[in-house]
């Protein structure tokens, strides 16, 4: 597929997709005319990258852990450094905090909606 279609399917801008390519997070094939050709599996990959970026992970860490997130999972830790592992642990803990925060807010909104509906 072309870059525009991948952008449409993932919600990523074409500029973001080119950035992911520059950061070696996605690797499109090139047609003889130089146009990028994206494989179907990259739809899930881009969605996954966007989710990881939304959590605050830097692209250098995402690049290292992406192979671990593939199906079937392939664990590559030949270049795992203590700094990288500490960063991942920190980011995981930060995600847990955010999940707890979002869960509390969701519960509060649900309670509010229930109260408003009960009065209506």
C-alpha positions as CSV (number, residue, x, y, z in Angstrom):
1,X,0.0,0.0,0.0
2,X,1.0,3.6,-0.4
3,X,1.9,5.9,2.4
4,X,-1.4,7.8,2.2
5,X,-3.4,4.6,2.7
6,X,-1.2,3.6,5.7
7,X,-1.7,7.0,7.1
8,X,-5.5,6.7,6.7
9,X,-5.6,3.2,8.2
10,X,-3.5,4.1,11.3
11,X,-4.4,7.7,11.9
12,X,-0.7,8.7,11.6
13,X,0.3,11.5,9.3
14,X,2.5,10.9,6.3
15,X,5.1,13.1,8.0
16,X,5.0,10.8,11.1
17,X,5.3,7.7,8.9
18,X,8.4,9.2,7.2
19,X,9.8,10.0,10.7
20,X,9.2,6.3,11.8
21,X,11.1,5.3,8.7
22,X,14.0,7.7,9.5
23,X,14.1,6.2,13.0
24,X,14.0,2.6,11.6
25,X,10.8,1.8,13.3
26,X,9.1,0.8,9.9
27,X,10.9,-0.3,6.8
28,X,8.9,0.1,3.6
29,X,9.9,-1.5,0.4
30,X,10.8,0.8,-2.5
31,X,9.3,0.5,-6.0
32,X,11.5,0.9,-9.0
33,X,10.2,4.5,-9.3
34,X,11.3,5.2,-5.7
35,X,7.8,5.2,-4.1
36,X,7.4,3.6,-0.8
37,X,5.4,0.4,-0.6
38,X,4.1,-0.6,2.8
39,X,3.2,-4.2,3.7
40,X,-0.1,-4.9,5.4
41,X,1.6,-6.0,8.7
42,X,2.8,-2.4,9.1
43,X,-0.7,-1.2,9.9
44,X,-0.5,-3.0,13.3
45,X,3.1,-2.0,13.7
46,X,2.3,1.7,13.2
47,X,-0.6,1.5,15.6
48,X,1.7,-0.1,18.2
49,X,4.4,2.5,17.7
50,X,1.9,5.3,18.2
51,X,0.6,3.7,21.4
52,X,4.2,3.3,22.7
53,X,5.0,6.9,21.8
54,X,1.8,8.0,23.6
55,X,3.0,6.4,26.8
56,X,6.2,8.5,26.6
57,X,8.7,5.9,25.4
58,X,11.4,7.4,23.3
59,X,11.9,6.0,19.8
60,X,15.4,4.6,20.7
61,X,13.7,2.3,23.2
62,X,10.8,1.5,20.9
63,X,13.3,0.5,18.2
64,X,14.9,-2.0,20.6
65,X,11.7,-3.5,21.9
66,X,9.6,-3.7,18.7
67,X,11.0,-7.2,17.8
68,X,9.8,-8.4,21.2
69,X,6.3,-7.3,20.4
70,X,5.9,-9.2,17.1
71,X,3.8,-12.3,16.8
72,X,5.3,-14.8,17.2
73,X,7.4,-13.0,19.8
74,X,11.1,-13.0,19.2
75,X,13.1,-11.8,22.1
76,X,16.3,-10.0,21.2
77,X,18.4,-8.8,24.1
78,X,21.9,-8.8,22.7
79,X,22.0,-5.0,23.0
80,X,20.0,-4.6,26.2
81,X,21.9,-2.4,28.6
82,X,21.2,-1.8,32.3
83,X,20.1,1.8,31.3
84,X,17.6,0.4,28.8
85,X,16.2,-2.1,31.3
86,X,15.9,0.6,34.0
87,X,14.2,2.9,31.5
88,X,11.7,0.2,30.6
89,X,11.0,-0.6,34.3
90,X,10.5,3.2,34.9
91,X,8.2,3.5,31.9
92,X,6.2,0.4,32.9
93,X,5.7,1.8,36.4
94,X,4.7,5.1,34.9
95,X,2.1,3.3,32.7
96,X,0.8,1.5,35.8
97,X,0.3,4.9,37.5
98,X,-1.4,6.3,34.5
99,X,-3.7,3.3,34.2
100,X,-4.7,3.7,37.8
101,X,-5.3,7.4,37.3
102,X,-7.4,6.8,34.2
103,X,-9.4,4.0,35.9
104,X,-10.2,6.4,38.8
105,X,-11.3,9.1,36.4
106,X,-13.4,6.6,34.4
107,X,-15.1,5.4,37.6
108,X,-15.9,9.0,38.6
109,X,-17.4,9.8,35.2
110,X,-19.4,6.6,35.3
111,X,-20.7,7.5,38.8
112,X,-21.6,11.0,37.6
113,X,-23.4,9.7,34.6
114,X,-25.4,7.2,36.8
115,X,-26.4,10.0,39.1
116,X,-27.5,12.3,36.3
117,X,-29.5,9.6,34.6
118,X,-31.1,8.7,37.9
119,X,-32.3,12.3,38.3
120,X,-33.6,12.5,34.7
